[in-house]
């Protein structure tokens, strides 16, 4: 399912053509994607997974992705939450398994390029200077470079490189606009923004879910976000996400509760988010 097909699907106020419960990944349960990454690697080591191989090199890259989050005590659980939310959005959109797997992996690897960003910039409590911001923005290209040598991660590269593009073309690194921005990057972007807003950072307090959603709405009105992706996310938030991770205040939110909620998506009626 490409970006153009998806926009036809969700045109005119939602996803009107989806009237049956979502069912995807019938060959192998997509719920396996919701397991913690180390658990999945233990089970799928050297196994063929939807045409993409999991090997020691890829496992190392996932470890590097988690190393980014472990550098910052405020980031605990960020990658895992993004993986779960990304998969949830993909399931409701009825994306194919390859795309669901890319979203899952993208949750862990989207910011892997920050390994090359100095701590003085990454954890600066105040506003970045123009020069510091220029360095920070290179993390998307750095991340793509780190992961591009693995064929199994090829579907993830657009997420890594383009999750900071803006729908009006004012984002980075390539200034893509509209459907030029890969669909999966647009999906991961919204999950990333929401989780970043609702989490404490060295430079800001944690927003409430309502504040975060309002910020996303305003950014969409400014032309920064894909309005159809945002529309889907807002409805998914109401029916699934808000029932678990939004009510958990502790660091890490409630990953087990979120995982349990996502496993119900096979019975989740797609038109309830339309």
C-alpha positions, 0 to 999 in steps of 0.5 A: 500500500503506497502513499497515494493509495492510502490517501484515497483510502482515508479521503473524505473524513476518515477511512470509510471503506474499512468496515470489518475488523482489522486482520493482517499478517495471517501467515504469522501473527503480527502480535509477535511484533509487540514483544520486547525486542530482546525477546523477539531476537531470542525467538527469531535468531537466524530465522526467516521473518517475512523475507527479512533476516535477523542477524547478529549485525542487526541485533547490534544496531538495535542495541545501539538504538537503545543505547541512544535512549539509555544516554538520557534518563528521561528517554526510558521506554521511548523507542519501545513506545514508538514501536508499539504506537507505530505498529498500532497505526499501521495495523489500523491502516491495514499496511502489509507485514513488511511495513509493520515490521519497518515501523516496529524497527523504525521505533528503535532505530529512528534516532540511532544517528544521535550516537554521533551528536555530542552530549553538550548538544544532545542534553543542553537544557536551553535553546540550541544555537544556530550552529548546534542546531545544524549539527543536531539535524545531521542525526537523520543522515548519520542514522541512515548511514549507520543502517544502510549497509544491511539489506534487511533494514532497507525498508526502515531507512526512509523512516530514519532519514525523513521522520523530521520532514514537514508536510509543507516542505519546511522540514529536514534533511531534504525539504520534502513536502506532501506525499514526497515524504515516505508514508511510514516516516509520516506515521512514525513522525506523529508517534515520535512527536506525541511521545516526546511532548508527553515525556519530560526532557532536559529542556522542558516539562512533560505535556499532558495528553490534551496539551500534546494533542492540541500542539499536534493539531496546531502544527497540522493547521500550520501545514507541518503534519499530514492531516490524514495521518493526524486524523487517524492518530487522534481517533486511535488515541481516543480508542486505544492509546489514551486508555493506557499509556496516557494515564501512566505517569511513571517513567516508561509509562505503561508498556505492558498495558500498552502491549495488552491494548495493541493485541486487541487490535485484531478485533478493533473495528477500523471504522471506529477510527474513521 
